[in-house]
Amino acid sequence: MKQDYRKFIHDGVVILPQGLSRIDLFAFAGCQELTTIEMPDSVTEIGPEAFRGCENLIKVVLPKQVKVLHENLFMGCKSLSSVVLPEQLELIIGGTFWDCEHLTRINIPNGVRDLGSDTFFNCKRLTSIRIPDGVADLRGLFHGCSSLREVILPKSVKSFSSGTFKGCSSLTSIKIPRGMESIPSGLFAGCSSLTSIRIPTGVKTIEVCAFEGCSSLTRLVIPTGVREMENGAFSGCSGLESIELPTSLKEVGYMEFGDCRQLRELKLKHKNPLAAYDLVYHSGIPHLLSIDKITLVVPRDSVNKYRIAPLFSMFKEVVADDA
């Protein structure tokens, strides 16, 4: 027989009886009168979406024996500002704090090894977070966390999935893990405060819109080994002043840098202008009104070739790379 959990609500406070071991699926979902809940330590399991949509819930202290946070547990708890997680916690399945707009900080216990996907989606006031050692993958965790300024990553993190930091407009820096072969689509899209980024050796592909709208980036160095930049990977990076492209790059998305109006330097490693022609042409750089303000930096023994080559004669000047 299904438990009637509403009988435990008194003046917005839930006090559950000692001895209760499980809180069922959807137990308090949509309870707008709920502001605080007290759970006994006898509780070992809380079902999925048990508190989903409790828009006035402010504070939660989870029982010490809970080891798993099931999916969408506090989704839509827009007023939730304080959560104490149990030290025994091992797994967060996903969507747990989706749209918890007032959550500013949360301490994730050291024993957690998986944070699920989209766990902090749209937590607009979350400012900083530490990922515990042992977590290997970040899957869309911080999409829409527009106040997030700091993410402390352990060495165990090996990959990010698409959109993990999308819309984190306050994030100024982040370290991309070594070992990733691609930068996933939309990974840093809308990170308008990101001032620098280092793409690690080993990356071969930068996917669609990976850095779209990173308008505070001023310098971009694509490392040797990258072969493809898909459409829109750097669209909207309007603050870029310097771009360096490697000889390994074989394909760029159409109009990749077409709105980089502040661009003042393009550095190419290609000794033969013909080898770089298609890349530069499709990148959108020749369509910039400011192309006559861009300095082209090329290998020393190729300067004269570039100066007389079609397309490259449009640049302000061609100079030798003395690096």
Order of alpha helices (4+ residues) and beta strands (2+ residues): beta-beta-beta-beta-beta-beta-beta-beta-beta-beta-beta-beta-beta-beta-beta-beta-beta-beta-beta-beta-alpha-beta-alpha-beta
